[in-house]
Structure formats: structure tokens, C-alpha cells
Amino acid sequence: MNNYQEHSLDILSTILDSAYEGIVVVNESAEIIHFNDAYSRFTGIKKAEALGQHVTKIIENTRLHNVLESGIPERGSLQIINGQEMIVHRIPIRKDGRVIAVIGMLIFEGVSELYKILEKHQQTDRKSIIHSNNLVIPEEKRKITLEKIIGKSDKIAQTKQLARKAAKTLATVLITGESGTGKELFAQSIHHLSPYCDGPFISVNCAAIPDHLLESELFGYEDGAFTGARKGGKPGKFELAHEGTLFLDEIGDMPLSMQSKILRVLQEKEGIRVGGVKPYRTNTRIITATNKAIEQMVQQGTFREDLYYRLNIIRLHIPPLRERKEDIPLLLSYYIEEICQKYNISTKQLTNKALVQLLSYEWPGNIRELVNIVERMISLVEKKEISASDVSLLFNQTSITLQPSYPMVEKLEIDKQTSTIFLELKAEKKLEEREIITNALKETNGNKAKAARKLGIHRSTLYDKLKQFNL
Ligand SMILES: Nc1ncnc2c1ncn2[C@@H]1O[C@H](COP(=O)(O)OP(=O)(O)OP(=O)(O)O)[C@@H](O)[C@H]1O
């Protein structure tokens, strides 16, 4: 080996060791040739012990040797290591057409993207998901209804009420809201409460399918429709969702050419497979969702107006979590319990200070982000109680900024006393707001128009606030 090659190998080892993910590489004989520091820390196995060993001797439930044989990459799989469900990627490395090594990556975090993989995995392969107590999740438990949507705020209560009404009709429903607010959860609830509840619920993420495959995914294809087409053809989602619900997620990402095809099915209740001539009937309830400003897209001509009107018969907007902060304690409490159960550990509690910190955060990733944070708190904090410094540490690691300065009270059990603390927070916020408004009025010598401009709010909002604060 020359100097240059040796130097490159050194660099490679350093890179592997500084990676946050656990990385292991096996050679053609399934012997471990790289075992990075992160993997070693997580498994507690020393690098020297692992190197040169057959991978099955070192890593629990590994499939790297299988991937070596099959040459088929496995991404986003679940693997139980040290009693925990971990997300792993297994990627074969080829040279001259031969698999010469396989890289295994163990993902500890990666927040939303990885959680999405996990969710996708759970949705497509729910039957094979085993609970920590080794029971397959029963059918009724998997059925999502509005009762499973957590939240007691007025905003969420109103949204649930509208969803309940929508479920009774067969009208199309357009669900809008930021990412992670629960649009899919609402879509599933509507399905389970609707006249189509005995039929299938088929979900398609329009943004995840490449444009050229979207038509065959949605409408199916006939035998020999294109190179690589499956023998005997394949039914599309409209056929599969017959007498059920088709949920088209991220509809704002659908190309214009497909939009006209969707419009046709909605109007004619018939679809045609790619390469086919005979139309099939499809009696399907359509629910769509988007986190894009769809009205703006209509104005800009990137979303068909006629389709928009067809889809927007009932509109359900899911408010972001920051607009319904009173739901945060309930969600935290629910997910702490659920995740502790999943890991088979006794329930942990948040100290009051920790809860206050979490309440002051804006949650841009909404409930999906909250679930991630809870999962990370549970896995990283070993004590029974999660403190404010644990929360700060966790947020610092993810470069998320918490807002400080809320009144602190001693420890509390979140499900019992959160409403009180929330009221305290509200009162504190109001006092702050009142003071800011009084100062603005002082500085502008009582000129309300100027004060509103200074505060960056509309004049009518200022009048409302003045009334509210008796100013
Ligand atoms: N009100 C809620 N109660 C309990 N869990 C919720 C609630 N809302 C959302 N979740 C959970 O948050 C995660 C994200 O929800 P969901 O996938 O429905 O969001 P979404 O708005 O469809 O996201 P995206 O726009 O990114 O597709 C899921 O794990 C879901 O179970």
C-alpha cells in the first residue's frame, strides 16, 4: 500500500469514528472490518473484540450477512438491539458487479426524517410489528378514531366536531395544516367514522412518488404496459380503495398533468389502468391533505381551480401546536406513558420546570416533533424524573432554542396539575403583554395608531387588547 492509500484509509477511519450513527462494515466473508466508536458505545462491545469476527457473533439480530448474499439494500428496517427497536440501513457495496462488502448503519436520531421512516414502516407492515410484550397489535387498537386524537383546546375540539360531521357525509374533505399536525390521523378518523368504514383506507403520499410513476400507482397498469411492468399488471390505488377511502396526502405536490386525471375520476367515477382500454368503476371517498398554501397555488396556476373546488367541499384546518399550547401537557403525558410502555420501563415524570420549558417552545414540527422529543427524552434520561436541565441538554444537542423566563414552581405530576400551571403561564403572559402595550402608548403619547404601528399589530387588534386589559 502506498502513502496516499494509507493516508486515505486513515481519513476514512476518522470519518467513520466521528459519525454520530453507529457504522459497521463487513467484508465478503461477513467478517467485521470497521466498527466505529458510536457502535461500540451503544453495544458496549470493544472495537478490538469486534474486528475480524463473523458479524453474527457480535451483532444481535443482524442481517448484514443476508444482504451480502442477496445484494439487496435494506433501508429503514427495524432491528432489536439491546432490547431497543432501532432503525437500521444495510447497504451492499459492489465492485465489478460483485458484492464485496456491506455497510450497516444504526440510527440513533435524525428526528423527523427517521421518524417518518418508522411511521412508514409501521403503516406498510403493521401486521409484523410486535409490541415489547410480544403481542401483535389487535385490529381495534389500530383503528384510529377521533377519541385517539389528543387535545382539549377549543381549537382542536372544534376541528374534531367538524371532522365528525364530515365523516357522516360522502363529500370530499381537504385537510390543511402544517407538517406533523395530525392531518393523516384526522383522515383515518373520518374514514373509521364514515359509511365506508368497512372498506379499506388507502393512503398515498403524492410527494413521495416520482411523477412518472404516479399514474400507474394511482390508476394501476396492464400486463406489458411498460418495461419492467409486473406480469399480470397491477391494480391502482383507486381500484384498491373501492368502497373505501383514498387519502391523497401532499396533494399540492401533484403535477398538473395528473391533476386533470384525478378530476376525471372524481367526475366520472371511472378510472383506466396505464396501457388499458376498459375503464373500471371506482366508488371511493376522497380525502386530500396539504401543508401548502393551496389557494395561492390556484391563483398562481400551479393547482387546477376546478379540481380545488371539487376537493374542497369540506375544509378541515388543523391548527399548529403553538396555537393550542394547552394541548401540550396532555400530549406529553400521553406519549411519555406510551413510549415508556413500549420500552417496558416504568413511567417517567417531567418536573414542573421541565414542563414549563417545553410549554415555552414553539414546536415548528408540531406533534411529530413532540413525539420525537419525548422518545429521545425517554431513551436518554435514565432517572425517573426528567428535569429542566435534561430538556435543555436535549434541545442544545439538536440546536433548537428554548425560550427562557417563565415562572417556576416545584415538581408536579403533569396529568393532574398542568391546567393550573397553564393558567399561571397565561396570566404571566398577559401581564407582560399589558406592560408592553402600556409602554407603547406612553412612548407615542397615547396615539393609538402610532402605538399599533410600533407594536406591529393592526389597529383593531390594539383596540381589542385595550378593552381586554381595561386600559
Ligand atoms: N392530536 C394528536 N394526538 C395524538 N397524536 C397525534 C395527534 N396529532 C398528531 N399525532 C401524531 O403525530 C404524528 C404526525 O401526525 P400525522 O402524520 O397525522 O401528521 P401530518 O399532518 O399528516 O404530517 P405531514 O404533513 O408531515 O404528513 C403521528 O405520529 C401522529 O400519531
The ligand as an ORCA input file, in Angstrom:
! r2SCAN-3c Opt
* xyz 0 1
  N     -53.841     15.133     18.318
  C     -52.958     14.132     18.297
  N     -52.944     13.242     19.302
  C     -52.031     12.257     19.327
  N     -51.103     12.070     18.401
  C     -51.068     12.918     17.354
  C     -52.008     13.984     17.246
  N     -51.767     14.642     16.108
  C     -50.706     14.031     15.534
  N     -50.292     12.994     16.270
  C     -49.141     12.111     15.977
  O     -48.153     12.946     15.361
  C     -47.527     12.287     14.260
  C     -47.754     13.076     12.979
  O     -49.146     13.007     12.623
  P     -49.632     12.922     11.105
  O     -48.745     12.046     10.274
  O     -51.072     12.625     11.100
  O     -49.344     14.444     10.667
  P     -49.492     15.109      9.226
  O     -50.067     16.469      9.441
  O     -50.215     14.194      8.301
  O     -47.974     15.255      8.801
  P     -47.362     15.504      7.309
  O     -47.958     16.772      6.768
  O     -45.893     15.678      7.576
  O     -47.700     14.304      6.507
  C     -48.127     10.889     14.234
  O     -47.285     10.057     14.998
  C     -49.466     11.044     14.931
  O     -49.877      9.838     15.522
*
